[in-house]
């Protein structure tokens, strides 16, 4: 398993633990009866041992395990540590620091017991037994340190009046421990290269970067009207630097999907056990990164989807045997990139969704019979997102109350994404979430309806077409290019439902232009949800910092956020999911 992507987190945690060990050892030297310090030291060693084992650093694991054992003896016996033990642990701490530095610099740690060349700790020659410690060119020879730790762990008494001598090794006096590393001078103090920064700092940096980009947008407009070459070049240079700043901030906010999915195997295991099922769970594409704001919003939706897959989808081994399936069910979570978006799919090989039963249940809940009957199977599958609708014959503490998928849909769409459900009876179900990779700063197309400018997410745009109003009149169509009775336009041989953006928001249009532009949007479902919005004009494609709506604007329908252009104009971001509901007439909430 490739753990390289966790290396930065590992180093940050280890450096913090090593700092805690140093403070604890010095506190224990001042007060050998300090049991709280012993407990804290034990936890530090135990944590480093576990982390190094997970990362595959065997030498560090073995070395910290021995020191952990020495501290465990102090915890269980209540003995006070000797000065020899403190000095030995401080020397061992220096070795751990050197190992950590080597890991940070991608220098392999050697097996325990190799020797050859003088070792260096914190930039100074390391001393062991009064002589320079040695290494084989790749790491410190810690075998003698390890042997002495084991000897002390096994000795009948730990707290002696005089330090013991082992194989001619006399530990340096505690007060001169640092000098013992290098008789000539003290070792230099080094700061770790990894810093811990609160997430709110990145949130604020992203906001500032968004404001800068908005201001630059106004500067570009002014520069375009100016004849001054210096202004144009300066604006371009500032814009390039701002884009680089934005990119670096977004990169710092990116977190691998694995960070969120690491606990899902346990959830699958526990739910399967309670239902007498046997289920495997695999993840692919876990190294794909998303903005922490997007990833954080996926926590509950993923748990809901996984619960449904195990509880509703996967059959018991007996049921699977009757269907000719292997006794163990399979759930896979896969992630891939699609343009600027990330597609996350949770698929199972279970019983699938009974579309006929889903229609019957929806009608039984009061939905219009003709409308439900007129849905395609693909549209009918989305009825699983209707609040209160469940095909489960009984209510359990896991599912069956008809809540879950509606929450998943709301969470995905709130993040600017789309949800799709596919299922084949007897073969399984797939829940597909397409999400933007980053939050807040978004590439948008500025469109105009009357005197109002609005933003459309570029990631949801399929294409932009123009309709010739004069040609429409010659052909006997309505002058707005859209058949008003059916609200349809023709695009590459397909009939697509469309509406004027101004009509949706009640905006009075400007004087009609000879050609009308229609933005074709994808509401989700791999092209099945294409629709169009007719606009009076298209202005520009820009990166904008999208702010959340505050009351009373949060109650405004059809918009998902707002921004401010460089010249101070407020711009609303269209909520593509709600636009789809208004244009397609598909009452997705089932009301």
CORUR-V924607 format. One record per backbone hydrogen bond with DSSP energy under -1.0 kcal/mol. NH is the residue of the N-H (numbers start at 1). CO is the residue of the C=O. E is the energy in kcal/mol with one decimal. If there is no record, write none. Layout:
# CORUR-V924607
NH,CO,E
NH,CO,E
This chain:
# CORUR-V924607
6,3,-1.8
7,4,-1.4
10,6,-2.5
11,7,-2.9
12,8,-2.2
13,9,-2.3
14,10,-2.8
15,11,-2.7
16,12,-1.7
17,13,-2.2
18,14,-3.0
19,15,-2.0
20,16,-2.0
21,17,-2.3
22,18,-2.3
23,19,-2.1
24,20,-2.4
25,21,-2.8
26,22,-2.0
27,23,-2.2
28,24,-2.4
29,25,-2.0
30,26,-1.6
31,27,-2.0
34,31,-2.1
35,33,-1.5
38,34,-1.5
39,35,-2.4
40,36,-2.3
41,37,-2.6
42,38,-2.4
43,39,-1.9
44,40,-2.0
45,41,-2.5
46,42,-2.6
47,43,-2.4
48,44,-2.3
49,45,-2.5
50,46,-2.2
51,47,-2.7
52,48,-2.7
53,49,-2.0
54,50,-2.1
55,51,-2.0
57,52,-2.7
58,56,-1.4
61,57,-2.2
62,58,-2.7
63,59,-2.2
64,60,-2.6
65,61,-2.1
66,62,-1.7
67,63,-1.5
68,64,-2.6
69,65,-2.0
70,66,-1.6
71,67,-2.0
72,68,-2.4
73,69,-1.8
74,70,-1.5
75,71,-2.1
76,72,-2.5
77,73,-2.5
78,74,-1.7
86,82,-2.0
87,83,-2.4
88,84,-2.4
89,85,-2.7
90,86,-2.3
91,87,-2.3
92,88,-2.4
93,89,-2.1
94,90,-1.8
95,91,-1.6
96,92,-2.2
97,93,-2.4
98,94,-2.0
99,95,-2.4
100,96,-2.4
101,97,-2.4
102,98,-2.4
103,99,-2.3
104,100,-2.4
105,101,-1.9
106,103,-1.4
107,102,-3.5
114,111,-1.1
117,135,-5.1
119,133,-2.9
121,124,-3.5
124,121,-2.2
126,119,-1.9
128,131,-4.0
131,128,-1.9
133,126,-2.6
135,117,-3.7
141,134,-2.8
142,140,-1.1
146,142,-2.9
147,143,-2.5
148,144,-2.0
149,145,-2.1
150,146,-2.2
151,147,-2.2
152,148,-2.3
153,149,-2.3
154,150,-1.7
155,151,-1.1
160,158,-1.0
166,169,-1.3
169,166,-2.2
176,173,-1.7
177,174,-1.6
180,176,-1.7
181,178,-1.0
201,198,-1.4
203,199,-1.9
204,200,-2.3
205,201,-2.3
206,202,-2.5
207,203,-1.9
208,204,-2.4
209,205,-2.6
210,206,-2.2
211,207,-2.2
212,208,-2.3
213,209,-2.3
214,210,-2.2
215,211,-2.3
216,212,-2.5
217,213,-1.7
218,214,-1.2
219,215,-1.9
220,216,-2.5
221,217,-1.4
222,218,-2.0
223,219,-3.0
224,220,-2.3
225,221,-1.1
232,228,-1.7
233,229,-2.8
234,230,-2.7
235,231,-2.5
236,232,-2.1
237,233,-2.3
238,234,-2.4
239,235,-2.4
240,236,-2.2
241,237,-2.1
242,238,-2.6
243,239,-2.2
244,240,-1.9
245,241,-2.4
246,242,-2.6
247,243,-2.5
248,244,-2.2
249,245,-2.3
250,246,-2.6
251,247,-2.2
252,248,-1.8
253,249,-1.2
255,290,-2.7
257,288,-2.4
258,286,-2.3
259,256,-1.6
260,257,-1.6
261,257,-1.6
262,258,-1.3
264,261,-1.4
267,263,-1.5
268,264,-2.7
269,265,-2.4
270,266,-2.6
271,267,-2.4
272,268,-2.3
273,269,-2.1
274,270,-1.8
275,271,-1.3
276,273,-1.1
277,272,-3.2
280,329,-2.8
282,331,-2.0
284,333,-2.6
288,285,-1.8
290,255,-2.3
291,437,-2.6
292,253,-1.4
295,291,-2.8
296,292,-2.6
297,293,-1.2
298,295,-1.3
302,298,-2.6
303,299,-1.7
304,300,-2.5
305,301,-2.4
306,302,-2.6
307,303,-2.6
308,304,-2.4
309,305,-2.3
310,306,-2.3
311,307,-3.2
312,308,-2.5
313,308,-1.5
314,309,-2.5
320,316,-2.5
321,317,-2.0
322,318,-1.8
323,319,-1.1
324,321,-1.3
325,320,-3.2
329,278,-3.0
331,280,-2.2
332,347,-2.7
333,282,-2.6
334,345,-2.6
335,284,-1.4
336,343,-1.9
338,341,-2.8
341,338,-2.6
342,435,-3.1
343,336,-2.9
344,433,-3.1
345,334,-2.9
346,431,-2.5
347,332,-2.6
348,429,-2.3
349,330,-1.4
351,313,-2.6
355,353,-1.2
358,354,-2.0
359,355,-2.4
360,356,-2.2
361,357,-2.3
362,358,-2.2
363,359,-2.4
364,360,-2.2
365,361,-1.1
366,363,-1.7
367,362,-2.0
372,368,-2.5
373,369,-2.5
374,370,-1.6
375,372,-1.1
380,376,-2.8
381,377,-1.8
383,380,-1.8
384,381,-1.6
385,382,-1.9
386,383,-2.0
388,402,-2.4
389,386,-2.0
396,399,-2.9
408,404,-2.3
409,405,-2.5
410,406,-2.3
411,407,-2.3
412,408,-2.5
413,409,-2.5
414,410,-2.1
415,411,-1.2
416,413,-1.5
417,412,-2.6
418,434,-2.2
420,432,-2.4
422,430,-2.7
424,428,-2.4
426,351,-3.1
427,424,-2.6
428,424,-1.8
430,422,-3.2
431,346,-2.4
432,420,-3.2
433,344,-3.1
434,418,-2.5
435,342,-2.9
437,340,-1.6
441,439,-2.4
442,544,-2.8
444,542,-3.2
445,456,-2.7
446,540,-3.4
447,454,-3.0
448,537,-3.0
449,452,-2.7
452,449,-2.0
454,447,-2.9
455,572,-3.0
456,445,-2.0
458,443,-2.3
460,457,-1.5
461,458,-1.7
462,520,-3.0
463,520,-1.1
465,518,-2.6
467,516,-3.2
469,514,-2.3
472,468,-1.9
473,469,-1.9
474,470,-2.0
475,471,-1.8
476,473,-1.2
477,472,-2.9
481,478,-2.1
483,488,-1.5
487,483,-4.0
489,496,-2.6
491,494,-3.1
494,491,-1.6
496,489,-3.2
498,487,-3.1
499,532,-1.7
501,534,-2.8
504,500,-1.6
505,501,-1.6
507,502,-2.9
516,467,-2.8
517,535,-1.0
518,465,-3.0
519,533,-2.6
520,463,-2.9
521,531,-3.2
522,460,-2.4
523,529,-2.0
528,525,-1.6
531,521,-2.0
532,497,-2.3
533,519,-2.0
534,499,-2.5
535,517,-2.8
536,448,-2.5
537,448,-1.1
539,446,-2.8
542,444,-2.1
544,442,-2.9
546,440,-3.4
547,562,-3.3
553,550,-1.4
555,552,-1.4
556,553,-1.9
560,573,-2.9
562,547,-2.0
563,571,-2.7
565,569,-2.9
568,565,-2.1
571,563,-3.1
573,561,-2.9
574,455,-2.9
575,558,-2.5
576,574,-1.0
579,575,-2.5
580,576,-2.3
581,577,-1.6
582,578,-2.2
583,579,-2.7
584,580,-2.9
585,581,-1.1
587,585,-1.0
588,586,-2.1
590,587,-2.0
